[in-house]
Amino acid sequence: MRDYLEFKKFATPIVIEFLFWLGVGFCVVSGISMIIFSAGRFANGYGIVSGILTLLVGPIVVRVVCEVIMAIFGIHEELKNKRP
């Protein structure tokens, strides 16, 4: 706990992991709702295709964004440790 209070250790990785799971949950819920609500009588197939793409590609995009943010913090920490 002292490392967090003295800013020697970041709390951001925990927050980013939470945001990752929140983003994955949002992608799953929105993808399923797109599939369900576009399956109506007069609906075309675009909603189903976009729902499936959201289910498959959405979590990958969220993961890549979170990894880029983590890489930026990792680079910062490495540069901070290299200072004389």
PDB file of N, CA, C and O in Angstrom, chain B, residues numbered from 101:
ATOM      1  N   MET B 101       0.817  -1.189   0.000  1.00  0.00           N
ATOM      2  CA  MET B 101       0.000   0.000   0.000  1.00  0.00           C
ATOM      3  C   MET B 101       0.862   1.254   0.000  1.00  0.00           C
ATOM      4  O   MET B 101       0.500   2.272  -0.590  1.00  0.00           O
ATOM      5  N   ARG B 102       2.005   1.168   0.668  1.00  0.00           N
ATOM      6  CA  ARG B 102       2.886   2.326   0.743  1.00  0.00           C
ATOM      7  C   ARG B 102       3.449   2.691  -0.625  1.00  0.00           C
ATOM      8  O   ARG B 102       3.647   3.870  -0.921  1.00  0.00           O
ATOM      9  N   ASP B 103       3.711   1.673  -1.474  1.00  0.00           N
ATOM     10  CA  ASP B 103       4.204   1.946  -2.815  1.00  0.00           C
ATOM     11  C   ASP B 103       3.206   2.734  -3.641  1.00  0.00           C
ATOM     12  O   ASP B 103       3.594   3.589  -4.436  1.00  0.00           O
ATOM     13  N   TYR B 104       1.916   2.451  -3.458  1.00  0.00           N
ATOM     14  CA  TYR B 104       0.892   3.204  -4.175  1.00  0.00           C
ATOM     15  C   TYR B 104       0.821   4.648  -3.695  1.00  0.00           C
ATOM     16  O   TYR B 104       0.645   5.569  -4.492  1.00  0.00           O
ATOM     17  N   LEU B 105       0.959   4.838  -2.384  1.00  0.00           N
ATOM     18  CA  LEU B 105       0.861   6.186  -1.831  1.00  0.00           C
ATOM     19  C   LEU B 105       2.074   7.032  -2.173  1.00  0.00           C
ATOM     20  O   LEU B 105       1.967   8.255  -2.265  1.00  0.00           O
ATOM     21  N   GLU B 106       3.231   6.398  -2.365  1.00  0.00           N
ATOM     22  CA  GLU B 106       4.439   7.125  -2.732  1.00  0.00           C
ATOM     23  C   GLU B 106       4.659   7.156  -4.243  1.00  0.00           C
ATOM     24  O   GLU B 106       5.700   7.623  -4.706  1.00  0.00           O
ATOM     25  N   PHE B 107       3.701   6.668  -5.007  1.00  0.00           N
ATOM     26  CA  PHE B 107       3.742   6.636  -6.471  1.00  0.00           C
ATOM     27  C   PHE B 107       4.950   5.867  -7.007  1.00  0.00           C
ATOM     28  O   PHE B 107       5.496   6.217  -8.054  1.00  0.00           O
ATOM     29  N   LYS B 108       5.367   4.824  -6.294  1.00  0.00           N
ATOM     30  CA  LYS B 108       6.417   3.945  -6.791  1.00  0.00           C
ATOM     31  C   LYS B 108       5.835   2.810  -7.614  1.00  0.00           C
ATOM     32  O   LYS B 108       6.541   2.187  -8.407  1.00  0.00           O
ATOM     33  N   LYS B 109       4.564   2.544  -7.430  1.00  0.00           N
ATOM     34  CA  LYS B 109       3.881   1.508  -8.184  1.00  0.00           C
ATOM     35  C   LYS B 109       2.586   2.095  -8.723  1.00  0.00           C
ATOM     36  O   LYS B 109       1.890   2.841  -8.034  1.00  0.00           O
ATOM     37  N   PHE B 110       2.274   1.744  -9.972  1.00  0.00           N
ATOM     38  CA  PHE B 110       1.082   2.297 -10.616  1.00  0.00           C
ATOM     39  C   PHE B 110      -0.159   1.498 -10.254  1.00  0.00           C
ATOM     40  O   PHE B 110      -0.112   0.276 -10.112  1.00  0.00           O
ATOM     41  N   ALA B 111      -1.255   2.203 -10.110  1.00  0.00           N
ATOM     42  CA  ALA B 111      -2.553   1.560  -9.938  1.00  0.00           C
ATOM     43  C   ALA B 111      -3.256   1.415 -11.277  1.00  0.00           C
ATOM     44  O   ALA B 111      -4.304   0.776 -11.370  1.00  0.00           O
ATOM     45  N   THR B 112      -2.678   2.008 -12.311  1.00  0.00           N
ATOM     46  CA  THR B 112      -3.305   2.018 -13.631  1.00  0.00           C
ATOM     47  C   THR B 112      -3.490   0.625 -14.224  1.00  0.00           C
ATOM     48  O   THR B 112      -4.524   0.399 -14.854  1.00  0.00           O
ATOM     49  N   PRO B 113      -2.566  -0.331 -14.071  1.00  0.00           N
ATOM     50  CA  PRO B 113      -2.823  -1.664 -14.638  1.00  0.00           C
ATOM     51  C   PRO B 113      -4.094  -2.318 -14.111  1.00  0.00           C
ATOM     52  O   PRO B 113      -4.775  -3.029 -14.850  1.00  0.00           O
ATOM     53  N   ILE B 114      -4.414  -2.092 -12.866  1.00  0.00           N
ATOM     54  CA  ILE B 114      -5.645  -2.642 -12.303  1.00  0.00           C
ATOM     55  C   ILE B 114      -6.857  -1.979 -12.946  1.00  0.00           C
ATOM     56  O   ILE B 114      -7.842  -2.642 -13.269  1.00  0.00           O
ATOM     57  N   VAL B 115      -6.774  -0.667 -13.127  1.00  0.00           N
ATOM     58  CA  VAL B 115      -7.869   0.075 -13.750  1.00  0.00           C
ATOM     59  C   VAL B 115      -8.033  -0.343 -15.208  1.00  0.00           C
ATOM     60  O   VAL B 115      -9.157  -0.498 -15.686  1.00  0.00           O
ATOM     61  N   ILE B 116      -6.924  -0.526 -15.912  1.00  0.00           N
ATOM     62  CA  ILE B 116      -6.991  -0.919 -17.320  1.00  0.00           C
ATOM     63  C   ILE B 116      -7.559  -2.326 -17.452  1.00  0.00           C
ATOM     64  O   ILE B 116      -8.311  -2.594 -18.389  1.00  0.00           O
ATOM     65  N   GLU B 117      -7.223  -3.219 -16.553  1.00  0.00           N
ATOM     66  CA  GLU B 117      -7.796  -4.565 -16.594  1.00  0.00           C
ATOM     67  C   GLU B 117      -9.312  -4.517 -16.361  1.00  0.00           C
ATOM     68  O   GLU B 117     -10.065  -5.239 -17.015  1.00  0.00           O
ATOM     69  N   PHE B 118      -9.747  -3.677 -15.441  1.00  0.00           N
ATOM     70  CA  PHE B 118     -11.179  -3.510 -15.217  1.00  0.00           C
ATOM     71  C   PHE B 118     -11.859  -2.945 -16.459  1.00  0.00           C
ATOM     72  O   PHE B 118     -12.929  -3.414 -16.848  1.00  0.00           O
ATOM     73  N   LEU B 119     -11.243  -1.935 -17.087  1.00  0.00           N
ATOM     74  CA  LEU B 119     -11.810  -1.356 -18.301  1.00  0.00           C
ATOM     75  C   LEU B 119     -11.826  -2.364 -19.450  1.00  0.00           C
ATOM     76  O   LEU B 119     -12.725  -2.325 -20.290  1.00  0.00           O
ATOM     77  N   PHE B 120     -10.844  -3.263 -19.494  1.00  0.00           N
ATOM     78  CA  PHE B 120     -10.834  -4.309 -20.516  1.00  0.00           C
ATOM     79  C   PHE B 120     -12.051  -5.209 -20.366  1.00  0.00           C
ATOM     80  O   PHE B 120     -12.770  -5.456 -21.335  1.00  0.00           O
ATOM     81  N   TRP B 121     -12.281  -5.694 -19.166  1.00  0.00           N
ATOM     82  CA  TRP B 121     -13.433  -6.585 -18.966  1.00  0.00           C
ATOM     83  C   TRP B 121     -14.754  -5.847 -19.157  1.00  0.00           C
ATOM     84  O   TRP B 121     -15.730  -6.436 -19.621  1.00  0.00           O
ATOM     85  N   LEU B 122     -14.792  -4.580 -18.808  1.00  0.00           N
ATOM     86  CA  LEU B 122     -15.987  -3.776 -19.054  1.00  0.00           C
ATOM     87  C   LEU B 122     -16.227  -3.622 -20.556  1.00  0.00           C
ATOM     88  O   LEU B 122     -17.364  -3.720 -21.017  1.00  0.00           O
ATOM     89  N   GLY B 123     -15.162  -3.383 -21.314  1.00  0.00           N
ATOM     90  CA  GLY B 123     -15.278  -3.266 -22.763  1.00  0.00           C
ATOM     91  C   GLY B 123     -15.693  -4.565 -23.428  1.00  0.00           C
ATOM     92  O   GLY B 123     -16.500  -4.558 -24.357  1.00  0.00           O
ATOM     93  N   VAL B 124     -15.142  -5.692 -22.954  1.00  0.00           N
ATOM     94  CA  VAL B 124     -15.535  -6.991 -23.500  1.00  0.00           C
ATOM     95  C   VAL B 124     -17.007  -7.262 -23.206  1.00  0.00           C
ATOM     96  O   VAL B 124     -17.741  -7.734 -24.075  1.00  0.00           O
ATOM     97  N   GLY B 125     -17.430  -6.966 -21.999  1.00  0.00           N
ATOM     98  CA  GLY B 125     -18.845  -7.146 -21.653  1.00  0.00           C
ATOM     99  C   GLY B 125     -19.753  -6.281 -22.506  1.00  0.00           C
ATOM    100  O   GLY B 125     -20.819  -6.724 -22.933  1.00  0.00           O
ATOM    101  N   PHE B 126     -19.331  -5.038 -22.756  1.00  0.00           N
ATOM    102  CA  PHE B 126     -20.114  -4.159 -23.608  1.00  0.00           C
ATOM    103  C   PHE B 126     -20.199  -4.700 -25.035  1.00  0.00           C
ATOM    104  O   PHE B 126     -21.259  -4.640 -25.657  1.00  0.00           O
ATOM    105  N   CYS B 127     -19.089  -5.227 -25.556  1.00  0.00           N
ATOM    106  CA  CYS B 127     -19.089  -5.793 -26.908  1.00  0.00           C
ATOM    107  C   CYS B 127     -20.019  -7.004 -27.000  1.00  0.00           C
ATOM    108  O   CYS B 127     -20.745  -7.158 -27.982  1.00  0.00           O
ATOM    109  N   VAL B 128     -19.995  -7.849 -25.989  1.00  0.00           N
ATOM    110  CA  VAL B 128     -20.850  -9.040 -26.003  1.00  0.00           C
ATOM    111  C   VAL B 128     -22.322  -8.644 -25.924  1.00  0.00           C
ATOM    112  O   VAL B 128     -23.144  -9.147 -26.689  1.00  0.00           O
ATOM    113  N   VAL B 129     -22.651  -7.749 -25.006  1.00  0.00           N
ATOM    114  CA  VAL B 129     -24.050  -7.335 -24.853  1.00  0.00           C
ATOM    115  C   VAL B 129     -24.547  -6.614 -26.104  1.00  0.00           C
ATOM    116  O   VAL B 129     -25.657  -6.875 -26.570  1.00  0.00           O
ATOM    117  N   SER B 130     -23.746  -5.722 -26.644  1.00  0.00           N
ATOM    118  CA  SER B 130     -24.195  -4.994 -27.823  1.00  0.00           C
ATOM    119  C   SER B 130     -24.258  -5.901 -29.052  1.00  0.00           C
ATOM    120  O   SER B 130     -25.146  -5.735 -29.888  1.00  0.00           O
ATOM    121  N   GLY B 131     -23.339  -6.850 -29.177  1.00  0.00           N
ATOM    122  CA  GLY B 131     -23.395  -7.785 -30.299  1.00  0.00           C
ATOM    123  C   GLY B 131     -24.618  -8.679 -30.251  1.00  0.00           C
ATOM    124  O   GLY B 131     -25.274  -8.903 -31.269  1.00  0.00           O
ATOM    125  N   ILE B 132     -24.922  -9.186 -29.076  1.00  0.00           N
ATOM    126  CA  ILE B 132     -26.110 -10.039 -28.934  1.00  0.00           C
ATOM    127  C   ILE B 132     -27.384  -9.236 -29.159  1.00  0.00           C
ATOM    128  O   ILE B 132     -28.324  -9.728 -29.784  1.00  0.00           O
ATOM    129  N   SER B 133     -27.424  -8.009 -28.656  1.00  0.00           N
ATOM    130  CA  SER B 133     -28.622  -7.196 -28.866  1.00  0.00           C
ATOM    131  C   SER B 133     -28.785  -6.820 -30.329  1.00  0.00           C
ATOM    132  O   SER B 133     -29.915  -6.732 -30.812  1.00  0.00           O
ATOM    133  N   MET B 134     -27.698  -6.596 -31.046  1.00  0.00           N
ATOM    134  CA  MET B 134     -27.802  -6.338 -32.486  1.00  0.00           C
ATOM    135  C   MET B 134     -28.384  -7.533 -33.217  1.00  0.00           C
ATOM    136  O   MET B 134     -29.221  -7.379 -34.107  1.00  0.00           O
ATOM    137  N   ILE B 135     -27.943  -8.717 -32.844  1.00  0.00           N
ATOM    138  CA  ILE B 135     -28.444  -9.929 -33.500  1.00  0.00           C
ATOM    139  C   ILE B 135     -29.923 -10.134 -33.177  1.00  0.00           C
ATOM    140  O   ILE B 135     -30.711 -10.456 -34.065  1.00  0.00           O
ATOM    141  N   ILE B 136     -30.301  -9.950 -31.920  1.00  0.00           N
ATOM    142  CA  ILE B 136     -31.689 -10.192 -31.514  1.00  0.00           C
ATOM    143  C   ILE B 136     -32.628  -9.171 -32.136  1.00  0.00           C
ATOM    144  O   ILE B 136     -33.673  -9.542 -32.671  1.00  0.00           O
ATOM    145  N   PHE B 137     -32.274  -7.889 -32.075  1.00  0.00           N
ATOM    146  CA  PHE B 137     -33.188  -6.848 -32.539  1.00  0.00           C
ATOM    147  C   PHE B 137     -33.222  -6.711 -34.055  1.00  0.00           C
ATOM    148  O   PHE B 137     -34.127  -6.074 -34.594  1.00  0.00           O
ATOM    149  N   SER B 138     -32.251  -7.299 -34.752  1.00  0.00           N
ATOM    150  CA  SER B 138     -32.277  -7.215 -36.207  1.00  0.00           C
ATOM    151  C   SER B 138     -32.892  -8.454 -36.835  1.00  0.00           C
ATOM    152  O   SER B 138     -32.934  -8.567 -38.060  1.00  0.00           O
ATOM    153  N   ALA B 139     -33.361  -9.367 -36.036  1.00  0.00           N
ATOM    154  CA  ALA B 139     -33.935 -10.605 -36.562  1.00  0.00           C
ATOM    155  C   ALA B 139     -35.434 -10.474 -36.773  1.00  0.00           C
ATOM    156  O   ALA B 139     -36.153 -11.473 -36.766  1.00  0.00           O
ATOM    157  N   GLY B 140     -35.905  -9.263 -36.959  1.00  0.00           N
ATOM    158  CA  GLY B 140     -37.335  -9.046 -37.154  1.00  0.00           C
ATOM    159  C   GLY B 140     -37.806  -9.499 -38.532  1.00  0.00           C
ATOM    160  O   GLY B 140     -37.026  -9.993 -39.345  1.00  0.00           O
ATOM    161  N   ARG B 141     -39.066  -9.321 -38.765  1.00  0.00           N
ATOM    162  CA  ARG B 141     -39.694  -9.807 -39.990  1.00  0.00           C
ATOM    163  C   ARG B 141     -39.205  -9.054 -41.231  1.00  0.00           C
ATOM    164  O   ARG B 141     -38.969  -9.666 -42.273  1.00  0.00           O
ATOM    165  N   PHE B 142     -39.052  -7.728 -41.122  1.00  0.00           N
ATOM    166  CA  PHE B 142     -38.674  -6.918 -42.278  1.00  0.00           C
ATOM    167  C   PHE B 142     -37.217  -6.468 -42.224  1.00  0.00           C
ATOM    168  O   PHE B 142     -36.814  -5.599 -42.997  1.00  0.00           O
ATOM    169  N   ALA B 143     -36.452  -7.024 -41.356  1.00  0.00           N
ATOM    170  CA  ALA B 143     -35.060  -6.602 -41.204  1.00  0.00           C
ATOM    171  C   ALA B 143     -34.182  -7.261 -42.256  1.00  0.00           C
ATOM    172  O   ALA B 143     -34.438  -8.379 -42.703  1.00  0.00           O
ATOM    173  N   ASN B 144     -33.146  -6.538 -42.634  1.00  0.00           N
ATOM    174  CA  ASN B 144     -32.167  -7.122 -43.537  1.00  0.00           C
ATOM    175  C   ASN B 144     -31.067  -7.792 -42.717  1.00  0.00           C
ATOM    176  O   ASN B 144     -31.113  -7.776 -41.487  1.00  0.00           O
ATOM    177  N   GLY B 145     -30.109  -8.362 -43.371  1.00  0.00           N
ATOM    178  CA  GLY B 145     -29.085  -9.132 -42.673  1.00  0.00           C
ATOM    179  C   GLY B 145     -27.934  -8.318 -42.128  1.00  0.00           C
ATOM    180  O   GLY B 145     -27.012  -8.874 -41.531  1.00  0.00           O
ATOM    181  N   TYR B 146     -27.970  -6.987 -42.324  1.00  0.00           N
ATOM    182  CA  TYR B 146     -26.848  -6.176 -41.872  1.00  0.00           C
ATOM    183  C   TYR B 146     -26.703  -6.162 -40.352  1.00  0.00           C
ATOM    184  O   TYR B 146     -25.584  -6.141 -39.840  1.00  0.00           O
ATOM    185  N   GLY B 147     -27.796  -6.174 -39.643  1.00  0.00           N
ATOM    186  CA  GLY B 147     -27.731  -6.176 -38.184  1.00  0.00           C
ATOM    187  C   GLY B 147     -27.146  -7.457 -37.636  1.00  0.00           C
ATOM    188  O   GLY B 147     -26.407  -7.440 -36.652  1.00  0.00           O
ATOM    189  N   ILE B 148     -27.472  -8.567 -38.271  1.00  0.00           N
ATOM    190  CA  ILE B 148     -26.930  -9.859 -37.826  1.00  0.00           C
ATOM    191  C   ILE B 148     -25.432  -9.921 -38.087  1.00  0.00           C
ATOM    192  O   ILE B 148     -24.659 -10.361 -37.236  1.00  0.00           O
ATOM    193  N   VAL B 149     -25.027  -9.471 -39.285  1.00  0.00           N
ATOM    194  CA  VAL B 149     -23.600  -9.486 -39.625  1.00  0.00           C
ATOM    195  C   VAL B 149     -22.823  -8.535 -38.721  1.00  0.00           C
ATOM    196  O   VAL B 149     -21.747  -8.887 -38.237  1.00  0.00           O
ATOM    197  N   SER B 150     -23.350  -7.345 -38.490  1.00  0.00           N
ATOM    198  CA  SER B 150     -22.642  -6.412 -37.616  1.00  0.00           C
ATOM    199  C   SER B 150     -22.624  -6.903 -36.170  1.00  0.00           C
ATOM    200  O   SER B 150     -21.663  -6.640 -35.447  1.00  0.00           O
ATOM    201  N   GLY B 151     -23.661  -7.605 -35.738  1.00  0.00           N
ATOM    202  CA  GLY B 151     -23.654  -8.186 -34.392  1.00  0.00           C
ATOM    203  C   GLY B 151     -22.599  -9.270 -34.244  1.00  0.00           C
ATOM    204  O   GLY B 151     -21.912  -9.342 -33.225  1.00  0.00           O
ATOM    205  N   ILE B 152     -22.474 -10.105 -35.256  1.00  0.00           N
ATOM    206  CA  ILE B 152     -21.451 -11.158 -35.215  1.00  0.00           C
ATOM    207  C   ILE B 152     -20.051 -10.550 -35.253  1.00  0.00           C
ATOM    208  O   ILE B 152     -19.153 -11.007 -34.546  1.00  0.00           O
ATOM    209  N   LEU B 153     -19.867  -9.518 -36.081  1.00  0.00           N
ATOM    210  CA  LEU B 153     -18.564  -8.845 -36.126  1.00  0.00           C
ATOM    211  C   LEU B 153     -18.237  -8.164 -34.802  1.00  0.00           C
ATOM    212  O   LEU B 153     -17.085  -8.159 -34.368  1.00  0.00           O
ATOM    213  N   THR B 154     -19.245  -7.593 -34.166  1.00  0.00           N
ATOM    214  CA  THR B 154     -19.025  -6.974 -32.858  1.00  0.00           C
ATOM    215  C   THR B 154     -18.632  -8.018 -31.830  1.00  0.00           C
ATOM    216  O   THR B 154     -17.773  -7.766 -30.985  1.00  0.00           O
ATOM    217  N   LEU B 155     -19.250  -9.185 -31.893  1.00  0.00           N
ATOM    218  CA  LEU B 155     -18.902 -10.261 -30.951  1.00  0.00           C
ATOM    219  C   LEU B 155     -17.488 -10.787 -31.188  1.00  0.00           C
ATOM    220  O   LEU B 155     -16.791 -11.139 -30.236  1.00  0.00           O
ATOM    221  N   LEU B 156     -17.065 -10.842 -32.437  1.00  0.00           N
ATOM    222  CA  LEU B 156     -15.756 -11.430 -32.744  1.00  0.00           C
ATOM    223  C   LEU B 156     -14.615 -10.413 -32.718  1.00  0.00           C
ATOM    224  O   LEU B 156     -13.552 -10.687 -32.160  1.00  0.00           O
ATOM    225  N   VAL B 157     -14.828  -9.254 -33.313  1.00  0.00           N
ATOM    226  CA  VAL B 157     -13.750  -8.286 -33.469  1.00  0.00           C
ATOM    227  C   VAL B 157     -13.678  -7.304 -32.297  1.00  0.00           C
ATOM    228  O   VAL B 157     -12.595  -6.824 -31.963  1.00  0.00           O
ATOM    229  N   GLY B 158     -14.806  -7.005 -31.678  1.00  0.00           N
ATOM    230  CA  GLY B 158     -14.844  -6.034 -30.594  1.00  0.00           C
ATOM    231  C   GLY B 158     -13.889  -6.327 -29.448  1.00  0.00           C
ATOM    232  O   GLY B 158     -13.109  -5.451 -29.075  1.00  0.00           O
ATOM    233  N   PRO B 159     -13.921  -7.533 -28.873  1.00  0.00           N
ATOM    234  CA  PRO B 159     -12.977  -7.822 -27.788  1.00  0.00           C
ATOM    235  C   PRO B 159     -11.514  -7.768 -28.213  1.00  0.00           C
ATOM    236  O   PRO B 159     -10.648  -7.440 -27.402  1.00  0.00           O
ATOM    237  N   ILE B 160     -11.230  -8.086 -29.471  1.00  0.00           N
ATOM    238  CA  ILE B 160      -9.841  -8.007 -29.948  1.00  0.00           C
ATOM    239  C   ILE B 160      -9.388  -6.552 -29.997  1.00  0.00           C
ATOM    240  O   ILE B 160      -8.267  -6.232 -29.601  1.00  0.00           O
ATOM    241  N   VAL B 161     -10.254  -5.678 -30.479  1.00  0.00           N
ATOM    242  CA  VAL B 161      -9.916  -4.257 -30.539  1.00  0.00           C
ATOM    243  C   VAL B 161      -9.731  -3.689 -29.133  1.00  0.00           C
ATOM    244  O   VAL B 161      -8.808  -2.912 -28.890  1.00  0.00           O
ATOM    245  N   VAL B 162     -10.601  -4.073 -28.220  1.00  0.00           N
ATOM    246  CA  VAL B 162     -10.470  -3.606 -26.835  1.00  0.00           C
ATOM    247  C   VAL B 162      -9.151  -4.092 -26.242  1.00  0.00           C
ATOM    248  O   VAL B 162      -8.480  -3.342 -25.534  1.00  0.00           O
ATOM    249  N   ARG B 163      -8.777  -5.323 -26.519  1.00  0.00           N
ATOM    250  CA  ARG B 163      -7.517  -5.881 -26.007  1.00  0.00           C
ATOM    251  C   ARG B 163      -6.311  -5.125 -26.561  1.00  0.00           C
ATOM    252  O   ARG B 163      -5.375  -4.814 -25.825  1.00  0.00           O
ATOM    253  N   VAL B 164      -6.338  -4.832 -27.857  1.00  0.00           N
ATOM    254  CA  VAL B 164      -5.218  -4.119 -28.479  1.00  0.00           C
ATOM    255  C   VAL B 164      -5.072  -2.720 -27.886  1.00  0.00           C
ATOM    256  O   VAL B 164      -3.957  -2.280 -27.607  1.00  0.00           O
ATOM    257  N   VAL B 165      -6.172  -2.028 -27.696  1.00  0.00           N
ATOM    258  CA  VAL B 165      -6.117  -0.684 -27.118  1.00  0.00           C
ATOM    259  C   VAL B 165      -5.560  -0.736 -25.693  1.00  0.00           C
ATOM    260  O   VAL B 165      -4.727   0.090 -25.320  1.00  0.00           O
ATOM    261  N   CYS B 166      -6.013  -1.695 -24.912  1.00  0.00           N
ATOM    262  CA  CYS B 166      -5.511  -1.829 -23.537  1.00  0.00           C
ATOM    263  C   CYS B 166      -4.031  -2.185 -23.516  1.00  0.00           C
ATOM    264  O   CYS B 166      -3.294  -1.694 -22.661  1.00  0.00           O
ATOM    265  N   GLU B 167      -3.581  -3.032 -24.445  1.00  0.00           N
ATOM    266  CA  GLU B 167      -2.165  -3.388 -24.494  1.00  0.00           C
ATOM    267  C   GLU B 167      -1.299  -2.209 -24.903  1.00  0.00           C
ATOM    268  O   GLU B 167      -0.180  -2.066 -24.412  1.00  0.00           O
ATOM    269  N   VAL B 168      -1.799  -1.364 -25.794  1.00  0.00           N
ATOM    270  CA  VAL B 168      -1.036  -0.171 -26.176  1.00  0.00           C
ATOM    271  C   VAL B 168      -0.892   0.763 -24.982  1.00  0.00           C
ATOM    272  O   VAL B 168       0.184   1.317 -24.756  1.00  0.00           O
ATOM    273  N   ILE B 169      -1.954   0.941 -24.225  1.00  0.00           N
ATOM    274  CA  ILE B 169      -1.883   1.795 -23.038  1.00  0.00           C
ATOM    275  C   ILE B 169      -0.907   1.205 -22.023  1.00  0.00           C
ATOM    276  O   ILE B 169      -0.112   1.936 -21.432  1.00  0.00           O
ATOM    277  N   MET B 170      -0.960  -0.109 -21.817  1.00  0.00           N
ATOM    278  CA  MET B 170      -0.027  -0.760 -20.887  1.00  0.00           C
ATOM    279  C   MET B 170       1.413  -0.634 -21.375  1.00  0.00           C
ATOM    280  O   MET B 170       2.325  -0.454 -20.568  1.00  0.00           O
ATOM    281  N   ALA B 171       1.626  -0.727 -22.693  1.00  0.00           N
ATOM    282  CA  ALA B 171       2.977  -0.589 -23.237  1.00  0.00           C
ATOM    283  C   ALA B 171       3.518   0.815 -22.993  1.00  0.00           C
ATOM    284  O   ALA B 171       4.701   0.983 -22.694  1.00  0.00           O
ATOM    285  N   ILE B 172       2.662   1.816 -23.119  1.00  0.00           N
ATOM    286  CA  ILE B 172       3.102   3.187 -22.857  1.00  0.00           C
ATOM    287  C   ILE B 172       3.524   3.342 -21.401  1.00  0.00           C
ATOM    288  O   ILE B 172       4.542   3.970 -21.114  1.00  0.00           O
ATOM    289  N   PHE B 173       2.754   2.778 -20.487  1.00  0.00           N
ATOM    290  CA  PHE B 173       3.141   2.841 -19.073  1.00  0.00           C
ATOM    291  C   PHE B 173       4.402   2.027 -18.797  1.00  0.00           C
ATOM    292  O   PHE B 173       5.220   2.416 -17.964  1.00  0.00           O
ATOM    293  N   GLY B 174       4.563   0.903 -19.490  1.00  0.00           N
ATOM    294  CA  GLY B 174       5.782   0.099 -19.325  1.00  0.00           C
ATOM    295  C   GLY B 174       7.009   0.836 -19.825  1.00  0.00           C
ATOM    296  O   GLY B 174       8.065   0.786 -19.194  1.00  0.00           O
ATOM    297  N   ILE B 175       6.881   1.517 -20.949  1.00  0.00           N
ATOM    298  CA  ILE B 175       7.998   2.309 -21.472  1.00  0.00           C
ATOM    299  C   ILE B 175       8.345   3.427 -20.500  1.00  0.00           C
ATOM    300  O   ILE B 175       9.519   3.709 -20.257  1.00  0.00           O
ATOM    301  N   HIS B 176       7.331   4.051 -19.954  1.00  0.00           N
ATOM    302  CA  HIS B 176       7.578   5.120 -18.983  1.00  0.00           C
ATOM    303  C   HIS B 176       8.327   4.591 -17.762  1.00  0.00           C
ATOM    304  O   HIS B 176       9.259   5.228 -17.271  1.00  0.00           O
ATOM    305  N   GLU B 177       7.920   3.445 -17.288  1.00  0.00           N
ATOM    306  CA  GLU B 177       8.567   2.879 -16.097  1.00  0.00           C
ATOM    307  C   GLU B 177      10.012   2.485 -16.389  1.00  0.00           C
ATOM    308  O   GLU B 177      10.891   2.688 -15.552  1.00  0.00           O
ATOM    309  N   GLU B 178      10.263   1.924 -17.572  1.00  0.00           N
ATOM    310  CA  GLU B 178      11.635   1.564 -17.946  1.00  0.00           C
ATOM    311  C   GLU B 178      12.513   2.803 -18.080  1.00  0.00           C
ATOM    312  O   GLU B 178      13.661   2.806 -17.637  1.00  0.00           O
ATOM    313  N   LEU B 179      11.979   3.847 -18.687  1.00  0.00           N
ATOM    314  CA  LEU B 179      12.754   5.079 -18.820  1.00  0.00           C
ATOM    315  C   LEU B 179      13.016   5.712 -17.461  1.00  0.00           C
ATOM    316  O   LEU B 179      14.073   6.301 -17.236  1.00  0.00           O
ATOM    317  N   LYS B 180      12.054   5.587 -16.560  1.00  0.00           N
ATOM    318  CA  LYS B 180      12.252   6.145 -15.225  1.00  0.00           C
ATOM    319  C   LYS B 180      13.346   5.384 -14.480  1.00  0.00           C
ATOM    320  O   LYS B 180      14.106   5.988 -13.723  1.00  0.00           O
ATOM    321  N   ASN B 181      13.439   4.070 -14.681  1.00  0.00           N
ATOM    322  CA  ASN B 181      14.467   3.269 -14.019  1.00  0.00           C
ATOM    323  C   ASN B 181      15.847   3.469 -14.623  1.00  0.00           C
ATOM    324  O   ASN B 181      16.841   3.188 -13.954  1.00  0.00           O
ATOM    325  N   LYS B 182      15.950   3.941 -15.858  1.00  0.00           N
ATOM    326  CA  LYS B 182      17.241   4.129 -16.528  1.00  0.00           C
ATOM    327  C   LYS B 182      17.889   5.445 -16.189  1.00  0.00           C
ATOM    328  O   LYS B 182      19.054   5.654 -16.531  1.00  0.00           O
ATOM    329  N   ARG B 183      17.181   6.345 -15.529  1.00  0.00           N
ATOM    330  CA  ARG B 183      17.769   7.643 -15.193  1.00  0.00           C
ATOM    331  C   ARG B 183      18.951   7.488 -14.258  1.00  0.00           C
ATOM    332  O   ARG B 183      18.934   6.655 -13.351  1.00  0.00           O
ATOM    333  N   PRO B 184      19.989   8.301 -14.485  1.00  0.00           N
ATOM    334  CA  PRO B 184      21.160   8.225 -13.565  1.00  0.00           C
ATOM    335  C   PRO B 184      20.898   8.867 -12.230  1.00  0.00           C
ATOM    336  O   PRO B 184      21.776   8.879 -11.368  1.00  0.00           O
TER     337      PRO B 184
END
